Amino acid sequence: MKPKLPVRQAILDRRTYEAPAEGRLGKIRLDFNENTAGCSPAVLRALAKITPEQFAMYPEYRAITNHLAKYFGVRPQELMLTNGGDDALRVFFDAFVDAGSHIVICEPTFPMYRYWAEIAGARIEVLRYTSEMQFPLDAALRALRKKPRVMIVCNPNNPTGTLVESGEIKRLLDSAMHTAIVVDEAYVEFSGATVAPWIKRYPHLFSARTFSKAAGLAALRLGAVIANGKSLALLRRAMPPFPINIAALIAAEAAVRDRTTIRKYVAEIKRLRTWFAAELSALGITTYPSAGNFLLANFGPTGPALFKKLERQGILVRDRSHDMGPGFVRITIGTEKEMRQLLKAIEKG
């Protein structure tokens, strides 16, 4: 008799998450919303100083957490570090969601919400952004009447670039006394809009953060959750004792000490985002307002062929034709040199 592994049905029912193709190094990487300018030089200097003894120890978190809390403008007990932004989302399912529990997401959006929900065996209610890429507030308020365990709102939303206004988020919070409202603020540095100051008023509010975007530390995998201290204490019960490696901790501290580099990078991305949107519009390509470090555009029926041609030229963009319609693409805003190369390639067709 051959052994048969007792795999959970929720795992058998879902597809494996497909990571991006390898071999991206050295290409114009405008497909994963990374910081293509790279991290602060201060990060490299700090990493070079890690000692053999530090590598041999389990990491210690208190001092660096205190420093990062000051950067985020919260108290240390209101900040929990995680192993990447993905882990900052997983913990909500571990803490709040049983198999069959009701959760709410709004698509198109970051696929990891559905990923973790399917692994948890949750019952997923999916709302949809409008054709103008606007958040469906009324539908969200109706969904909250059913008392879902968790509602996740990506703000600004990936891939639409949509920013849900603060008044709309407050309406969600006021209607969600039995629901954890998770606001994924991965792109907060570019939008300038955060719910973090509201955590004392709303104990069911959670802000998920990442160091993969503005700070340029995607390879080191560091995320965070900001929330009311008592609420965050519940999440900590679902976390392992040593989730963050020493390199990620030291790199993050060095990155936030060099705030000037982050501020200059963000300002440049916002400038290029406006410029590039105008250039595409001048070519007759539909674009949508974005508050992130990326731009959603619709190239129409000929788009997919163009995107493949760009890939052959070493220019990577995120084709969203499969879920948003032929020709939709999310384009990361890279350096000015990269964006001009992309524009030139688009103009050649």
Buried (B, 14 or more C-beta within 10 A) or exposed (E): EEEEEEEEEBEEEBEEEEEEEEEBEEBBBBBBBBBBBEBBEBBEEBBEEBEEEBEEEEBEBEEBBEBBBEBBEBBBBBBBBBBBBBBBBBBBBBBBBEEEBBBBBBBBBBBBBBBBBBBBBBBBBBBEBEEEBEBBBEBBBEBBEEEBBBBBBBBBBBBBBBBBEEEBBBBBBEBBEEBBBBBBBBBBBBBEBBBBEBBEEBBBBBBBBBBBBBBBBBEBBBBBBBBBBEBBEBBEEEBEEEBBBBBBBBBBBBBBBBEEBBEEBBEBBBEBBEBBBEBBEEEEBEBBBBBBBBBBBBBBEEBBEBBEBBBEEEBBBBBBBEEBEBBBBBBBBBBBEBBBBBBEBBEEE
